[in-house]
Amino acid sequence: AIANDSDYGLYDYVYTADTARAFRVAKQLRCGHVGINTAQRNMEAPFGGFKMSGVGRDGGDFGLHAYTELQSIIWPG
């Protein structure tokens, strides 16, 4: 509850020996990333937060979509 009361939600950490509890807690956190027993992050995953953290997502294939425009080209067969 304390973690979710923040105006920011970029990264939270859960440290415990109880794996099931760690995942239960992680699912309740309103943040872009949750580290369970680590401060590392997946460099292939998009990086960004919830609420007032950041201005979108960056990193990974998903992060590239913010910088692209989709165009369809139709060629008659």
C-alpha positions in Angstrom: 0.0 0.0 0.0 2.8 2.4 0.8 4.5 1.8 -2.5 1.3 2.4 -4.5 0.6 5.7 -2.6 3.5 7.4 -4.4 2.9 9.7 -7.4 5.6 7.7 -9.2 5.9 4.2 -10.4 9.1 3.5 -12.3 10.7 0.6 -10.5 9.9 -1.4 -7.3 11.9 -4.1 -5.6 10.7 -7.1 -3.6 13.1 -9.1 -1.5 11.9 -12.3 0.0 12.7 -16.1 0.2 9.0 -16.8 -0.6 8.8 -16.9 -4.4 5.0 -17.2 -4.5 4.6 -14.2 -2.1 7.0 -12.2 -4.2 4.9 -12.7 -7.4 1.7 -11.9 -5.5 3.2 -8.6 -4.2 4.6 -7.8 -7.7 1.2 -8.2 -9.3 -0.2 -5.6 -6.9 2.4 -2.9 -7.5 1.5 0.0 -9.8 4.9 0.4 -11.5 6.6 -0.3 -14.8 9.1 -2.8 -13.4 9.5 -5.0 -10.4 12.8 -6.6 -9.5 12.4 -9.7 -7.4 15.6 -10.3 -5.3 17.6 -8.2 -7.8 18.1 -4.7 -9.0 18.9 -5.8 -12.5 16.6 -5.1 -15.5 15.9 -6.9 -18.8 17.5 -4.7 -21.4 15.3 -6.2 -24.1 12.1 -5.2 -22.3 10.6 -1.7 -22.8 11.6 0.6 -19.9 9.1 3.1 -18.5 6.8 3.7 -15.6 3.3 4.2 -14.5 1.7 7.4 -13.2 4.1 10.4 -13.2 7.2 8.4 -14.0 8.7 9.2 -17.4 7.2 10.1 -20.7 6.5 6.7 -22.2 8.4 3.5 -22.9 11.8 3.2 -24.3 14.0 0.2 -25.0 13.4 -3.2 -26.6 11.4 -3.7 -29.8 8.2 -2.3 -28.2 10.0 0.9 -27.3 10.8 1.6 -31.0 7.1 1.9 -31.8 7.0 5.3 -30.2 9.4 6.6 -32.8 7.8 5.0 -35.9 4.9 5.7 -38.2 3.0 2.9 -39.8 2.5 3.1 -43.6 0.7 0.6 -45.8 1.6 0.3 -49.5 -0.8 -1.7 -51.7 0.4 -3.2 -54.9 -2.2 -4.6 -57.3 -1.5 -8.2 -58.2 
